[in-house]
Amino acid sequence: MATVLVTGASGFIGLHCIDQLLSAGYDVRGTVRSLNRKNEIVTALSNRGHNVSKLQLFEAELTRADGWEDAVAGCDYILHIASPFILGVPKHEDELIKPAVSGVDYVVSAAIKHKVSRVVLTSSGAAITDTHDGKTHFTENDWTDTNHPKTTAYYKSKTLAEKHAWDLIDAQTGERKTELSVINPTVVLGPTLTDDIGTSNDFIRQILVGKVPAAANLHFGFVDVRDVAAIHITAMTHDKAAGQRFIANATEMWLIELTTILNKAGYKKAPLRKMPNWLVKVFGLFDAPTKQISQLLDSERFTPSTKAQNELGWKSRDINESILETAEQLTSFLTKSK
């Protein structure tokens, strides 16, 4: 069976990819920033009934060349998922941009050197939707404008990292070339396989515990983590995936719709009222993340997964069920921590 390297093995998406790869019979390698997380990963996968002898872990960081050659050599495929992500605003945009781009450089360059068949890169809808040209509907042909003053550090990091990957792939010479496929997911929700809930689910946790008093008028696409893992694995071998980008999105909704789903399911701290735009902007005067969010108020962004559905046969589950499943798991974590 083929050998697949998953970068960011302890992460939210990465661990789900490993779970599905092991279920499919692949030999799997994973990278982590520290092997101190090995027991956490092994325990999670053992609890899923996997033979963890088919998993090897390597220590490698996005900002250092050490470890990547050893992890990549002998692999047939790579799922490059590791990338920096925070809910807040970094002190300097390079805190996100530099590791995102350097990580792509180390991984894709090593893949080319060792003649890996295909790399599947986890990019983001963030690399597509900040065109700043008034558009509301986007496809894989759109690119975020990294030169626009309102484009945030995270959106820049995902866009520049993905573009660097394409540049490295396009610069190859010789007959045998490494292929690239890119997945651009929207906001990723769903159950986690460890107690590390991840950055995306932490926002749901904040809603559940009452830290979100009202819903700002924000519009996002959402997708389940298990479906994101599945499209990575499909893109790894599918003939039509080579050289292509694929949006992975289940549906879009306003934040008030998400909080209403939670409230009606019994999570009564989830707000049923909207926060006026002017109040969001006032809060933004004193809080950098809120100021950043305020730039997206009233902005509808539609990112349909038509291409993934038609060309890869990808399907997404009901995101309403994913939201509630996530909330149920997070509630159990909160109960345990008391």
N, C-alpha and C positions, 0 to 999 in steps of 0.2 A: 504493500500500500504506500501511497505517496506520503512524503513528510511535509508538514505545513508549519511555518513559524508564525506565531501570533505575538505581535509586540503589545506591550501593555497588558500582560496576562492577568494581572490582578484587578484590572479595571472593569467597569460595569459592562461595557460591550465586549471587551476582550475575553472575559471569563465565560460569557454566554457563547462566544464563538468556539472556544475550546470545548465546552460542553457538547455542542452540536457536532464538532469535528470528531471527537472521541466516539460519539454515538454512531457516526458514519464509518468508523473503523480506521481513521487516519492515525498515523504517528504524528505527534504534536510536540513542537517546541514552543516555549514561551519566554519572553523577556520581562524582567522586573527591575526596578531601580535598586532593590535590595533583596537578597535571598532570605532576609528575615521574614518575608511574607510567604515563604514556601509552604509552611505548615497550614496557613490559612487557605491557600489555594488547594492543596492536596486534600484537606478535610472537606472543603466544599464539593470537590469533584467525587471524592469517595462517598459522600452522602448522596450523590446522584447515581451511585452504583457503577462508577467507572473504574476500569483497570488503570490506575495511575502510573503503572510501569511504562505505559505508552506515552508518558509526558516527561519531557526534560525542560528544566528551567535554567536560564542564563541571566547573568547580571549585566545590564547595559543601560546607559542613560542617554537621553536625547541630546545632551550638550557635550558628550565625550565620545571619541571614536572607539575607546576600549570596549571590547566584548562583542561588537557587532559582527566582525568577521567570523568568529567562532560560532555565533548563533546562526548565521546565514549559510555557511558552507555545508553543502549536502542537502539543502532543502529544495523541494520541487516548487513550492508556492510560499508566498508571504502575505499575511494579512497585517498591514501596517496600521494599527489602530491607536497606538500611544500618541498623545498630543496634550499639551497643557490646556487646562480649562478651569476657570474660576468664576464664581457668581459676581464678584465685585469688579472693581476697576484696578488694574495694576498701577504701581507708581510710575512705571514707564512702559510704553507699549512693547519694547523689546523683551520684556519679561515673558511675553507670550510669543512674539514673533520669532525671536532667535531660536528657542528650542524647537518650535514647530518646523522651521525651515531646516535647521541643522539635523534634526531627526530624520526628515525625509532624505536629506543628502547622504547620511550614513547608511540608511537602510536601502535605498534604491541603488546607490553606487555599489554597495556590497552585492546586491541582487544581480546587477549587471556583470560584475566581476566573476561571480560564481555561477553564472548562467542559469539563474532561477527562471522557471518557465513564465510565471506571471506574478505580479504584485497587485494586490487589491488594497487601495488606499482609502481610509476613512477620512473623507473631507467633511463637508457640512453644507446645509442649505445656506449657511452664512457666507459661503463662497459664491453664492448665486444672487441673492436678493437685494443687496445694497447697491443698486445701479444708480439711485438718486436721479432718475429721469421721469418719475411719475408713474412708472409701471406698477400694476397690481398683480399681474399674472406672469409667472416665470417658467422657463424651461431650462433644460441642460445647456442651451446655447447662451444663457446669460451669465455674466460675471460681475461680481462685486467690484466697485470702483475703489481701489485702494488709495487713490490720490485725493479722494473727496474728503474735506475736513470733518465731515460728520461720520465717516466710517470708523467704527470702534476698533480697538486693538484686537479683540477676539476675531472679528470679521476679517481684519487684515491678515491675521496669523493663518487662518484657514485658507484664504485665497492665495496668499503668497506661497504657502507650503505646497498647495496643490499645483500651482503653476510651475514651481520648481521641479516637482516630480515629472510633469509633462515635458519640461525642457530636458531633463536628464534622459528620459526615454527617447525623445526625438533626436538626441545627439549621438545615439548609438551608431556604430559602424559594424560591418561584418554581416554574415548571413544569419547566424543564430542570435536573435535579439530577445531580450526580456520584454514581455508585454505588460501593459498597465490597464487596470480598470479602476474607476473611482466611484465610491458611494457617497452621496450627499444627503444624509438624513436630516430631518427637521428635529424638533425637540424630542429627545428619547426618554420614554418612561417605561415602567414595567418592573416586575419583581427582580430583586437582586439575589445573587447566589451566595452572598456573604453578608456580614453585618455592616460592611462598608456600603452605604446606600448610594454613593456617588453624588455628583454635583447636581445633576438634573432632578433626581428624586428629592433632594434636600429642599427644593422649593415647594414641593407637595407637602413635605413635613412641616414647613413653616405655615402653610395654610391650615393644616390640621391642628396645630397648637395655638392658633389665633394670632400669629404674628403678621398676618395680612388682613388688616381691618376692613378694607374695601378693595374691589377689583379695579385696577387701572384699565383704561380702554385700550387693551393690547390684543393683537391678533397674531396667532402662531399656528404652525402646523405641528402635529404630534404623531409619533410612531412608537410602536412597542419594540423594546430592546430585542426580543426573541425574533421578530421579523427583520430587524436590522442585521442580526447575526446570520439569519438565513440567506439574505440577499448577498452578503459577503461571500458565503460559501458557494452560492450559485454562480456568482460572477467569477469565482476562482477558476472554473473549468468550462463555462458556457462559451460556445463558439462566438456568439454575438456580443460578448462582453468586452472582448479585447479592444483597447483604444477608445473606450466609451465612458461617459459619466452617466450615473443613474440617481435621480432623486428618489429617496425612500421616505414616503409620507403617507399616513393613513387618512388624516383629515385635518382641516383647519378649524379653529374655533376661537371665539373671543374668550378672554380670561374669565369673564363673568359666567360664561357657559360652563367652564370647567369647575369653578367654585360652586355653581348651582348643582351640578351633578353630585358633588361631594356632600353638599348640605342636605339634599333630598335623600341621600343614602344614610343619613344619620350623623354625619360629621358636622355638627352644628356650629363649630367655630369658623367654618368656611363661609365667607361673606355672601350675602344676597344683594348687596348694593354696590353700585359703581362709585369709584372715587372721581370727583370732578377733575378735569384736566388741569385747571388752575391750581388745585391743591397739590397735585403731583409735581407741578413745576415749582411750587413754593418749597416743597420738601427737597426738590433737586438743588435748591440754593445751598443746602446744608449737607447734602449727601451725594457723593459722586455717582454711585450706581443708579440712584433714582434719577439724577440728571441725565444719565446715559439712556435710561429707559424712556424718559419723557420725549426723546426724539422720535420714538416709534408710536406715540399716541395717535389713535384713529387711523393708523396705516394698515390697510388690508394687504396681505401677502398670500397669494395662492400658488402653491407649488405641487401640482398634480404629479403622480407617479405613473403616468400613462406609458412612458417609455419602458420602465421596468416591468410593468404588467404585460405589455404587448411583446417585448423582445425576450424577456427572461421568464415570463410566466409567474412573476412574483405576486403574492397576495398578502394583504395585511389584515390583521384581526381587528375586531371592533374596539376602537380606542376607548370608548366609554367603559368597557369591561376592564381594559388595561388600567385605567385610572383607578377604578374601584379595587382591583387586585393589588395595586401599588399601595393604596391607602390602607388596606387591610393588613398588609405586611408591615408597613411603617408603624401602624398602631400597635402591633404585637411587639415590635422593637421598643417602642416607647414604654409599653407596659413592663417589659423585662428590665428596663433601665431604672425604674422607680424603686 
